[in-house]
């Protein structure tokens, strides 16, 4: 299928295909890993047989976890054909092919019918989309009335230091992140209600320490194929230190957000109050 151009997200999708990125970030590709995925799933009320859409699913790790641990029926979608192929192979390997499917698409033009899903989740990817409002409008469209959205992502509360405004900063999702208030406003603009946002900054400490440990392992090995860094990364160690300092100062953080789609459409139906 032809996927429309998606400049910034497309660039990042290619970066996430690199072996070095999976090695440093882990299979989940996001802070908090499987632990945060479970918390997000519980907060979004994913239950057995829930129809779930995992937007920007990467290699399908979270989709498989939701199917295996929660009994959900999960559709994963991602901009990268490479990731979609990996996700499908892993699902068959784990015996989850009947509860999962994977589709290559642009998050700003989801190829799914309206009101198709009970829950939409998007982990550490929303900040990378070229148009936040369009992506959220698409997610709301495919949700059933009363359906829920669950998001985990970086947020910024201060200008990004120059040392983080680079390729590695993009991979870590911090270079382009909105503010916490911008996420809330965007969800409300798209028609979501009952928006709840919580800080989960513990995930960033874990992520930085994990990456730092794996960089040390790379430095002590004589040969490792995944150690090929792309052009523009430079030395990751000072970038991690800068990120750690920036987070400690309150300049950046990590959030988990949930919200619901209204059970009635205010643009086509009158509220109960207006009918009285």
Phi and psi in degrees as GROMACS dihedral restraints (atoms count N, CA, C in turn):
[ dihedral_restraints ]
;  ai    aj    ak    al  type     phi  dphi    fc
    3     4     5     6     1   -87.1    20    10
    4     5     6     7     1   124.8    20    10
    6     7     8     9     1  -102.9    20    10
    7     8     9    10     1   123.9    20    10
    9    10    11    12     1   -59.6    20    10
   10    11    12    13     1   154.8    20    10
   12    13    14    15     1   -60.6    20    10
   13    14    15    16     1   139.0    20    10
   15    16    17    18     1  -143.0    20    10
   16    17    18    19     1    87.4    20    10
   18    19    20    21     1   -53.9    20    10
   19    20    21    22     1   -65.7    20    10
   21    22    23    24     1   -70.5    20    10
   22    23    24    25     1   -46.8    20    10
   24    25    26    27     1   -64.3    20    10
   25    26    27    28     1   -37.0    20    10
   27    28    29    30     1   -63.6    20    10
   28    29    30    31     1   -40.8    20    10
   30    31    32    33     1   -60.7    20    10
   31    32    33    34     1   -45.6    20    10
   33    34    35    36     1   -68.5    20    10
   34    35    36    37     1   -34.7    20    10
   36    37    38    39     1   -59.9    20    10
   37    38    39    40     1   -40.3    20    10
   39    40    41    42     1   -64.3    20    10
   40    41    42    43     1   -39.4    20    10
   42    43    44    45     1   -63.2    20    10
   43    44    45    46     1   -39.2    20    10
   45    46    47    48     1   -70.5    20    10
   46    47    48    49     1   -11.8    20    10
   48    49    50    51     1   -79.5    20    10
   49    50    51    52     1   -15.3    20    10
   51    52    53    54     1   -71.3    20    10
   52    53    54    55     1   135.8    20    10
   54    55    56    57     1   -56.9    20    10
   55    56    57    58     1   -35.2    20    10
   57    58    59    60     1   -63.9    20    10
   58    59    60    61     1   -33.8    20    10
   60    61    62    63     1   -68.4    20    10
   61    62    63    64     1   -45.4    20    10
   63    64    65    66     1   -64.1    20    10
   64    65    66    67     1   -37.2    20    10
   66    67    68    69     1   -63.1    20    10
   67    68    69    70     1   -44.3    20    10
   69    70    71    72     1   -75.3    20    10
   70    71    72    73     1   -41.6    20    10
   72    73    74    75     1   -89.6    20    10
   73    74    75    76     1   -20.0    20    10
   75    76    77    78     1    91.0    20    10
   76    77    78    79     1   169.6    20    10
   78    79    80    81     1   -65.9    20    10
   79    80    81    82     1   -26.3    20    10
   81    82    83    84     1   -76.9    20    10
   82    83    84    85     1   -20.4    20    10
   84    85    86    87     1    64.9    20    10
   85    86    87    88     1    11.2    20    10
   87    88    89    90     1  -146.8    20    10
   88    89    90    91     1   153.8    20    10
   90    91    92    93     1   -57.7    20    10
   91    92    93    94     1   144.6    20    10
   93    94    95    96     1    89.9    20    10
   94    95    96    97     1   -22.3    20    10
   96    97    98    99     1    52.8    20    10
   97    98    99   100     1  -144.3    20    10
   99   100   101   102     1   -63.1    20    10
  100   101   102   103     1   -33.0    20    10
  102   103   104   105     1   -60.9    20    10
  103   104   105   106     1   -47.1    20    10
  105   106   107   108     1   -70.1    20    10
  106   107   108   109     1   -34.8    20    10
  108   109   110   111     1   -58.6    20    10
  109   110   111   112     1   -43.5    20    10
  111   112   113   114     1   -63.6    20    10
  112   113   114   115     1   -42.1    20    10
  114   115   116   117     1   -63.9    20    10
  115   116   117   118     1   -41.6    20    10
  117   118   119   120     1   -65.4    20    10
  118   119   120   121     1   -41.5    20    10
  120   121   122   123     1   -62.4    20    10
  121   122   123   124     1   -42.1    20    10
  123   124   125   126     1   -66.2    20    10
  124   125   126   127     1   -42.3    20    10
  126   127   128   129     1   -64.8    20    10
  127   128   129   130     1   -32.6    20    10
  129   130   131   132     1   -86.8    20    10
  130   131   132   133     1     4.6    20    10
  132   133   134   135     1    61.7    20    10
  133   134   135   136     1    39.3    20    10
  135   136   137   138     1   -70.7    20    10
  136   137   138   139     1   130.8    20    10
  138   139   140   141     1  -133.1    20    10
  139   140   141   142     1   170.1    20    10
  141   142   143   144     1   -53.3    20    10
  142   143   144   145     1   132.5    20    10
  144   145   146   147     1    72.1    20    10
  145   146   147   148     1     8.7    20    10
  147   148   149   150     1   -61.5    20    10
  148   149   150   151     1   140.3    20    10
  150   151   152   153     1   -91.2    20    10
  151   152   153   154     1   113.9    20    10
  153   154   155   156     1  -119.0    20    10
  154   155   156   157     1   137.3    20    10
  156   157   158   159     1  -109.4    20    10
  157   158   159   160     1   121.9    20    10
  159   160   161   162     1  -101.8    20    10
  160   161   162   163     1   103.0    20    10
  162   163   164   165     1   -83.9    20    10
  163   164   165   166     1   132.4    20    10
  165   166   167   168     1    60.4    20    10
  166   167   168   169     1    58.5    20    10
  168   169   170   171     1   -76.1    20    10
  169   170   171   172     1   -10.2    20    10
  171   172   173   174     1    60.9    20    10
  172   173   174   175     1  -130.9    20    10
  174   175   176   177     1   -83.2    20    10
  175   176   177   178     1     8.2    20    10
  177   178   179   180     1    83.3    20    10
  178   179   180   181     1    10.7    20    10
  180   181   182   183     1   -61.0    20    10
  181   182   183   184     1   -46.8    20    10
  183   184   185   186     1   -68.0    20    10
  184   185   186   187     1   -39.5    20    10
  186   187   188   189     1   -59.6    20    10
  187   188   189   190     1   -43.7    20    10
  189   190   191   192     1   -66.1    20    10
  190   191   192   193     1   -37.4    20    10
  192   193   194   195     1   -65.9    20    10
  193   194   195   196     1   -42.0    20    10
  195   196   197   198     1   -63.8    20    10
  196   197   198   199     1   -37.2    20    10
  198   199   200   201     1   -69.6    20    10
  199   200   201   202     1   -43.8    20    10
  201   202   203   204     1   -75.6    20    10
  202   203   204   205     1   -44.4    20    10
  204   205   206   207     1   -88.0    20    10
  205   206   207   208     1   -28.7    20    10
  207   208   209   210     1  -113.2    20    10
  208   209   210   211     1    -8.4    20    10
  210   211   212   213     1    71.4    20    10
  211   212   213   214     1    22.9    20    10
  213   214   215   216     1   -82.6    20    10
  214   215   216   217     1   158.3    20    10
  216   217   218   219     1   -99.7    20    10
  217   218   219   220     1   113.0    20    10
  219   220   221   222     1  -116.7    20    10
  220   221   222   223     1   130.2    20    10
  222   223   224   225     1  -106.4    20    10
  223   224   225   226     1   122.5    20    10
  225   226   227   228     1  -103.8    20    10
  226   227   228   229     1   136.7    20    10
  228   229   230   231     1  -130.0    20    10
  229   230   231   232     1   146.1    20    10
  231   232   233   234     1  -153.5    20    10
  232   233   234   235     1   152.0    20    10
  234   235   236   237     1   -69.3    20    10
  235   236   237   238     1   -27.3    20    10
  237   238   239   240     1   -91.3    20    10
  238   239   240   241     1   120.0    20    10
  240   241   242   243     1   -64.3    20    10
  241   242   243   244     1   -33.4    20    10
  243   244   245   246     1   -61.0    20    10
  244   245   246   247     1   -47.9    20    10
  246   247   248   249     1   -64.6    20    10
  247   248   249   250     1   -39.4    20    10
  249   250   251   252     1   -61.9    20    10
  250   251   252   253     1   -41.6    20    10
  252   253   254   255     1   -63.8    20    10
  253   254   255   256     1   -43.6    20    10
  255   256   257   258     1   -61.8    20    10
  256   257   258   259     1   -42.0    20    10
  258   259   260   261     1   -63.1    20    10
  259   260   261   262     1   -42.5    20    10
  261   262   263   264     1   -65.3    20    10
  262   263   264   265     1   -41.6    20    10
  264   265   266   267     1   -63.1    20    10
  265   266   267   268     1   -44.8    20    10
  267   268   269   270     1   -64.6    20    10
  268   269   270   271     1   -37.2    20    10
  270   271   272   273     1   -64.4    20    10
  271   272   273   274     1   -41.5    20    10
  273   274   275   276     1   -65.5    20    10
  274   275   276   277     1   -40.6    20    10
  276   277   278   279     1   -59.1    20    10
  277   278   279   280     1   -39.1    20    10
  279   280   281   282     1   -88.6    20    10
  280   281   282   283     1     3.5    20    10
  282   283   284   285     1    70.4    20    10
  283   284   285   286     1    28.4    20    10
  285   286   287   288     1  -112.4    20    10
  286   287   288   289     1    17.4    20    10
  288   289   290   291     1   -66.3    20    10
  289   290   291   292     1   -22.7    20    10
  291   292   293   294     1   -82.3    20    10
  292   293   294   295     1   -16.2    20    10
  294   295   296   297     1  -108.7    20    10
  295   296   297   298     1    -1.5    20    10
  297   298   299   300     1  -134.6    20    10
  298   299   300   301     1   151.2    20    10
  300   301   302   303     1  -147.7    20    10
  301   302   303   304     1   156.7    20    10
  303   304   305   306     1  -135.0    20    10
  304   305   306   307     1   134.6    20    10
  306   307   308   309     1  -131.8    20    10
  307   308   309   310     1   131.9    20    10
  309   310   311   312     1   -84.0    20    10
  310   311   312   313     1   127.9    20    10
  312   313   314   315     1  -167.1    20    10
  313   314   315   316     1   172.2    20    10
  315   316   317   318     1   -92.7    20    10
  316   317   318   319     1   130.2    20    10
  318   319   320   321     1   -63.4    20    10
  319   320   321   322     1   -19.0    20    10
  321   322   323   324     1   -90.9    20    10
  322   323   324   325     1     5.0    20    10
  324   325   326   327     1  -151.7    20    10
  325   326   327   328     1    67.3    20    10
  327   328   329   330     1   -67.8    20    10
  328   329   330   331     1   128.7    20    10
  330   331   332   333     1   -88.2    20    10
  331   332   333   334     1    47.0    20    10
  333   334   335   336     1  -126.1    20    10
  334   335   336   337     1   149.4    20    10
  336   337   338   339     1   -67.3    20    10
  337   338   339   340     1   155.0    20    10
  339   340   341   342     1   -61.2    20    10
  340   341   342   343     1   147.4    20    10
  342   343   344   345     1    57.3    20    10
  343   344   345   346     1    44.0    20    10
  345   346   347   348     1   -95.5    20    10
  346   347   348   349     1   -20.9    20    10
  348   349   350   351     1  -128.4    20    10
  349   350   351   352     1   149.1    20    10
  351   352   353   354     1   -80.9    20    10
  352   353   354   355     1   -34.8    20    10
  354   355   356   357     1  -141.7    20    10
  355   356   357   358     1   140.6    20    10
  357   358   359   360     1  -118.6    20    10
  358   359   360   361     1   131.2    20    10
  360   361   362   363     1  -120.3    20    10
  361   362   363   364     1   151.9    20    10
  363   364   365   366     1  -148.5    20    10
  364   365   366   367     1   110.1    20    10
  366   367   368   369     1  -106.0    20    10
  367   368   369   370     1   119.5    20    10
  369   370   371   372     1    51.6    20    10
  370   371   372   373     1    40.0    20    10
  372   373   374   375     1  -137.9    20    10
  373   374   375   376     1   -25.0    20    10
  375   376   377   378     1   -58.0    20    10
  376   377   378   379     1   -37.0    20    10
  378   379   380   381     1   -68.1    20    10
  379   380   381   382     1   -13.4    20    10
  381   382   383   384     1   -91.5    20    10
  382   383   384   385     1   -13.4    20    10
  384   385   386   387     1   -72.1    20    10
  385   386   387   388     1   146.0    20    10
  387   388   389   390     1   -65.1    20    10
  388   389   390   391     1   -35.3    20    10
  390   391   392   393     1  -132.6    20    10
  391   392   393   394     1   100.9    20    10
  393   394   395   396     1   -59.5    20    10
  394   395   396   397     1   -44.0    20    10
  396   397   398   399     1   -64.6    20    10
  397   398   399   400     1   -43.2    20    10
  399   400   401   402     1   -63.1    20    10
  400   401   402   403     1   -43.2    20    10
  402   403   404   405     1   -61.9    20    10
  403   404   405   406     1   -44.6    20    10
  405   406   407   408     1   -67.3    20    10
  406   407   408   409     1   -36.6    20    10
  408   409   410   411     1   -61.4    20    10
  409   410   411   412     1   -40.0    20    10
  411   412   413   414     1   -65.6    20    10
  412   413   414   415     1   -42.4    20    10
  414   415   416   417     1   -63.7    20    10
  415   416   417   418     1   -40.8    20    10
  417   418   419   420     1   -65.7    20    10
  418   419   420   421     1   -39.7    20    10
  420   421   422   423     1   -58.5    20    10
  421   422   423   424     1   -42.9    20    10
  423   424   425   426     1   -82.7    20    10
  424   425   426   427     1    -6.5    20    10
  426   427   428   429     1   -81.0    20    10
  427   428   429   430     1   144.5    20    10
  429   430   431   432     1   -70.9    20    10
  430   431   432   433     1   155.9    20    10
  432   433   434   435     1   -55.2    20    10
  433   434   435   436     1   130.5    20    10
  435   436   437   438     1    85.0    20    10
  436   437   438   439     1    -2.6    20    10
  438   439   440   441     1   -69.1    20    10
  439   440   441   442     1   165.8    20    10
  441   442   443   444     1  -124.6    20    10
  442   443   444   445     1   150.8    20    10
  444   445   446   447     1  -117.2    20    10
  445   446   447   448     1   140.1    20    10
  447   448   449   450     1  -127.8    20    10
  448   449   450   451     1   127.3    20    10
  450   451   452   453     1  -128.6    20    10
  451   452   453   454     1   139.1    20    10
  453   454   455   456     1  -127.7    20    10
  454   455   456   457     1   137.2    20    10
  456   457   458   459     1  -169.9    20    10
  457   458   459   460     1   162.5    20    10
  459   460   461   462     1   -68.9    20    10
  460   461   462   463     1   152.3    20    10
  462   463   464   465     1  -137.9    20    10
  463   464   465   466     1   155.7    20    10
  465   466   467   468     1  -116.2    20    10
  466   467   468   469     1   141.1    20    10
  468   469   470   471     1  -121.7    20    10
  469   470   471   472     1     4.1    20    10
  471   472   473   474     1  -153.9    20    10
  472   473   474   475     1   160.7    20    10
  474   475   476   477     1   -59.0    20    10
  475   476   477   478     1   142.5    20    10
  477   478   479   480     1   -72.1    20    10
  478   479   480   481     1   128.8    20    10
  480   481   482   483     1   -58.7    20    10
  481   482   483   484     1   149.9    20    10
  483   484   485   486     1   -57.0    20    10
  484   485   486   487     1   -35.5    20    10
  486   487   488   489     1   -68.2    20    10
  487   488   489   490     1   -15.6    20    10
  489   490   491   492     1  -101.3    20    10
  490   491   492   493     1   -10.4    20    10
  492   493   494   495     1   -88.8    20    10
  493   494   495   496     1    64.8    20    10
  495   496   497   498     1  -146.3    20    10
  496   497   498   499     1  -171.8    20    10
  498   499   500   501     1   -61.5    20    10
  499   500   501   502     1   -43.4    20    10
  501   502   503   504     1   -66.7    20    10
  502   503   504   505     1   -35.8    20    10
  504   505   506   507     1   -61.3    20    10
  505   506   507   508     1   -34.8    20    10
  507   508   509   510     1   -67.8    20    10
  508   509   510   511     1   -43.6    20    10
  510   511   512   513     1   -60.5    20    10
  511   512   513   514     1   -38.6    20    10
  513   514   515   516     1   -79.5    20    10
  514   515   516   517     1     0.2    20    10
  516   517   518   519     1    70.6    20    10
  517   518   519   520     1    11.5    20    10
  519   520   521   522     1   -94.6    20    10
  520   521   522   523     1   -24.1    20    10
  522   523   524   525     1   -66.4    20    10
  523   524   525   526     1   -26.0    20    10
  525   526   527   528     1  -124.8    20    10
  526   527   528   529     1    14.0    20    10
  528   529   530   531     1   -69.6    20    10
  529   530   531   532     1   142.9    20    10
  531   532   533   534     1   -76.7    20    10
  532   533   534   535     1   176.5    20    10
  534   535   536   537     1   -80.3    20    10
  535   536   537   538     1   165.5    20    10
  537   538   539   540     1   -59.4    20    10
  538   539   540   541     1   -41.4    20    10
  540   541   542   543     1   -66.0    20    10
  541   542   543   544     1   -33.1    20    10
  543   544   545   546     1   -66.6    20    10
  544   545   546   547     1   -36.5    20    10
  546   547   548   549     1   -62.3    20    10
  547   548   549   550     1   -48.6    20    10
  549   550   551   552     1   -58.8    20    10
  550   551   552   553     1   -47.5    20    10
  552   553   554   555     1   -62.0    20    10
  553   554   555   556     1   -40.2    20    10
  555   556   557   558     1   -65.5    20    10
  556   557   558   559     1   -41.0    20    10
  558   559   560   561     1   -62.6    20    10
  559   560   561   562     1   -43.3    20    10
  561   562   563   564     1   -66.8    20    10
  562   563   564   565     1   -40.7    20    10
  564   565   566   567     1   -60.3    20    10
  565   566   567   568     1   -34.8    20    10
  567   568   569   570     1   -81.2    20    10
  568   569   570   571     1    -0.1    20    10
  570   571   572   573     1    95.4    20    10
  571   572   573   574     1    10.3    20    10
  573   574   575   576     1   -79.4    20    10
  574   575   576   577     1   156.1    20    10
  576   577   578   579     1  -133.2    20    10
  577   578   579   580     1   172.5    20    10
  579   580   581   582     1    53.4    20    10
  580   581   582   583     1    46.4    20    10
  582   583   584   585     1   -72.9    20    10
  583   584   585   586     1   127.0    20    10
  585   586   587   588     1  -128.8    20    10
  586   587   588   589     1   126.8    20    10
  588   589   590   591     1  -124.2    20    10
  589   590   591   592     1   129.8    20    10
  591   592   593   594     1  -127.5    20    10
  592   593   594   595     1   141.8    20    10
  594   595   596   597     1   -76.5    20    10
  595   596   597   598     1   135.3    20    10
  597   598   599   600     1  -132.5    20    10
  598   599   600   601     1    53.2    20    10
  600   601   602   603     1   -67.3    20    10
  601   602   603   604     1   -16.0    20    10
  603   604   605   606     1   -58.5    20    10
  604   605   606   607     1   -27.2    20    10
  606   607   608   609     1   -65.8    20    10
  607   608   609   610     1   -31.1    20    10
  609   610   611   612     1   -72.4    20    10
  610   611   612   613     1   -39.6    20    10
  612   613   614   615     1   -59.6    20    10
  613   614   615   616     1   -45.2    20    10
  615   616   617   618     1   -61.9    20    10
  616   617   618   619     1   -43.4    20    10
  618   619   620   621     1   -63.4    20    10
  619   620   621   622     1   -46.5    20    10
  621   622   623   624     1   -62.9    20    10
  622   623   624   625     1   -43.1    20    10
  624   625   626   627     1   -66.0    20    10
  625   626   627   628     1   -36.3    20    10
  627   628   629   630     1   -66.2    20    10
  628   629   630   631     1   -45.8    20    10
  630   631   632   633     1   -64.4    20    10
  631   632   633   634     1   -42.4    20    10
  633   634   635   636     1   -61.1    20    10
  634   635   636   637     1   -41.6    20    10
  636   637   638   639     1   -64.4    20    10
  637   638   639   640     1   -38.7    20    10
  639   640   641   642     1   -74.6    20    10
  640   641   642   643     1   -32.2    20    10
  642   643   644   645     1   -64.2    20    10
  643   644   645   646     1   -38.2    20    10
  645   646   647   648     1   -64.2    20    10
  646   647   648   649     1   -41.0    20    10
  648   649   650   651     1   -62.0    20    10
  649   650   651   652     1   -41.9    20    10
  651   652   653   654     1   -61.0    20    10
  652   653   654   655     1   -39.9    20    10
  654   655   656   657     1   -68.3    20    10
  655   656   657   658     1   -21.8    20    10
  657   658   659   660     1   -99.7    20    10
  658   659   660   661     1     0.0    20    10
  660   661   662   663     1  -101.1    20    10
  661   662   663   664     1   141.7    20    10
  663   664   665   666     1   -78.3    20    10
  664   665   666   667     1   -31.7    20    10
  666   667   668   669     1  -141.0    20    10
  667   668   669   670     1   136.3    20    10
  669   670   671   672     1  -164.1    20    10
  670   671   672   673     1   120.2    20    10
  672   673   674   675     1   -62.4    20    10
  673   674   675   676     1   -34.8    20    10
  675   676   677   678     1   -74.8    20    10
  676   677   678   679     1    -3.3    20    10
  678   679   680   681     1   -79.8    20    10
  679   680   681   682     1     9.2    20    10
  681   682   683   684     1   -83.3    20    10
  682   683   684   685     1   103.4    20    10
  684   685   686   687     1   -82.5    20    10
  685   686   687   688     1   141.7    20    10
  687   688   689   690     1   -71.1    20    10
  688   689   690   691     1   159.9    20    10
  690   691   692   693     1   -60.3    20    10
  691   692   693   694     1   137.3    20    10
  693   694   695   696     1   101.2    20    10
  694   695   696   697     1    -7.5    20    10
  696   697   698   699     1   -77.8    20    10
  697   698   699   700     1   -41.3    20    10
  699   700   701   702     1    67.4    20    10
  700   701   702   703     1  -151.9    20    10
  702   703   704   705     1   -88.2    20    10
  703   704   705   706     1   115.7    20    10
  705   706   707   708     1   -67.9    20    10
  706   707   708   709     1   -25.6    20    10
  708   709   710   711     1   -58.1    20    10
  709   710   711   712     1   -51.3    20    10
  711   712   713   714     1   -66.1    20    10
  712   713   714   715     1   -28.0    20    10
  714   715   716   717     1   -65.3    20    10
  715   716   717   718     1   -42.5    20    10
  717   718   719   720     1   -63.5    20    10
  718   719   720   721     1   -41.2    20    10
  720   721   722   723     1   -63.2    20    10
  721   722   723   724     1   -41.9    20    10
  723   724   725   726     1   -63.3    20    10
  724   725   726   727     1   -41.4    20    10
  726   727   728   729     1   -63.6    20    10
  727   728   729   730     1   -43.1    20    10
  729   730   731   732     1   -59.1    20    10
  730   731   732   733     1   -45.4    20    10
  732   733   734   735     1   -65.4    20    10
  733   734   735   736     1   -41.4    20    10
  735   736   737   738     1   -63.1    20    10
  736   737   738   739     1   -42.0    20    10
  738   739   740   741     1   -66.9    20    10
  739   740   741   742     1   -43.8    20    10
  741   742   743   744     1   -62.0    20    10
  742   743   744   745     1   -29.9    20    10
  744   745   746   747     1   -80.6    20    10
  745   746   747   748     1    -5.1    20    10
  747   748   749   750     1    88.3    20    10
  748   749   750   751     1     6.8    20    10
  750   751   752   753     1   -72.4    20    10
  751   752   753   754     1   -25.9    20    10
  753   754   755   756     1  -145.7    20    10
  754   755   756   757     1   160.2    20    10
  756   757   758   759     1  -160.7    20    10
  757   758   759   760     1  -175.5    20    10
  759   760   761   762     1  -129.5    20    10
  760   761   762   763     1   136.2    20    10
  762   763   764   765     1  -125.9    20    10
  763   764   765   766     1   160.3    20    10
  765   766   767   768     1  -124.3    20    10
  766   767   768   769     1   124.6    20    10
  768   769   770   771     1  -125.1    20    10
  769   770   771   772     1   142.2    20    10
  771   772   773   774     1  -132.7    20    10
  772   773   774   775     1   151.2    20    10
  774   775   776   777     1  -159.1    20    10
  775   776   777   778     1   169.7    20    10
  777   778   779   780     1  -127.2    20    10
  778   779   780   781     1   150.6    20    10
  780   781   782   783     1   -85.6    20    10
  781   782   783   784     1   134.9    20    10
  783   784   785   786     1   -58.3    20    10
  784   785   786   787     1   148.5    20    10
  786   787   788   789     1   -78.7    20    10
  787   788   789   790     1   -10.7    20    10
  789   790   791   792     1  -135.4    20    10
  790   791   792   793     1   156.9    20    10
  792   793   794   795     1   -96.5    20    10
  793   794   795   796     1   110.4    20    10
  795   796   797   798     1   -65.1    20    10
  796   797   798   799     1   -13.2    20    10
  798   799   800   801     1   -90.9    20    10
  799   800   801   802     1   -12.5    20    10
  801   802   803   804     1  -123.5    20    10
  802   803   804   805     1   -12.5    20    10
  804   805   806   807     1  -132.3    20    10
  805   806   807   808     1   148.7    20    10
  807   808   809   810     1   -84.3    20    10
  808   809   810   811     1   147.4    20    10
  810   811   812   813     1   -69.9    20    10
  811   812   813   814     1   164.3    20    10
  813   814   815   816     1   -58.2    20    10
  814   815   816   817     1   -38.6    20    10
  816   817   818   819     1   -63.1    20    10
  817   818   819   820     1   -36.9    20    10
  819   820   821   822     1   -76.0    20    10
  820   821   822   823     1   -16.1    20    10
  822   823   824   825     1   -90.3    20    10
  823   824   825   826     1    -7.7    20    10
